[in-house]
């Protein structure tokens, strides 16, 4: 038996969005929650929830994946909080199917690099399932919030904030402070 080195098994959560199945690596999932509509509030123009005394921005996974929004949110929603580096984002999904160990297969040309997708797998049911790229998802979410990559700075508490950077320039006989935006 020859096994290709491009394959590896990954423990994932399998989720449904608009009747399509996706896999998210469990190593990046902070928590999964059932959230009541009154627990969702707006902060700086973004929908947010509070998890472990931290404000976490949330958005629909279907929006980030540029899928049509078919479901009207009524009642409680399922939110998966994903962490990439020090940034956390909650994604609203339709259904949490469960955890599953899957065989990760990289995409073949010409689809070597597709935004928000890390690979593909075939589930036990025979259904094809895209494996989502967590870092891309978080970047795409923040871009949808209107935050540019240069503005996103992580402080020690793990909260996101938009700040200006300052540079102190000192030379012979003068000193200046520059503010970068």
QUILINUR-V43852 format. One line per field, one symbol per residue. ss: DSSP state (A for helix, B for strand, O for the rest). psi: psi as a letter, one per 40 degrees, with the letter a starting at -180 (. if undefined). burial: b if it has 16 or more other C-alpha atoms within 10 Angstrom, else e. A space follows every 10 residues. Layout:
BEGIN
ss = ???
psi = ???
burial = ???
END
This chain:
BEGIN
ss = OOOOOOBBBB BBBBBBBOOB BBBBBAAABB BBBBBOAAAO BBBOOBBBBB BOOBBBBBBB AAAAOOOOOO OOOOOOBBBB BBBBOOBBBB BBBOBBBBBB BBBBBOOOOO OOOBOOBBBB BBOOOOOBBB BBOAAAAAAA AAAAOOOOOO OBBBOOOOOB BBOOBBBBBB BOOBBBBBBB O
psi = hhhieeiiih hihhihhfei hihhhddehd ihihhideeh ihhfeihiih hffihhiiih ddddefiigd hhhhaiihhh hihhbehhhh hhidihdiii hihhhiiiie fdhhhehdai ihideehihh hihddddddd ddddeehidd ehhhideeii ihiiiihhhh aheihihhhh .
burial = eeeeeeeeeb bbbbbbbeee bbbbbbebbe ebeeeeeeee eeeeebbbbe eeeebbbbbb bbebbeeeee eeeeeebbbb bbbbeebbbb bbbbbbeeeb ebbbbbbeee eeeeebbbbb bebeeeeebb bbbbbbbbbb bbeebeeeee ebeeeeeeeb eeeeeeeeee eeeeeeeeee e
END
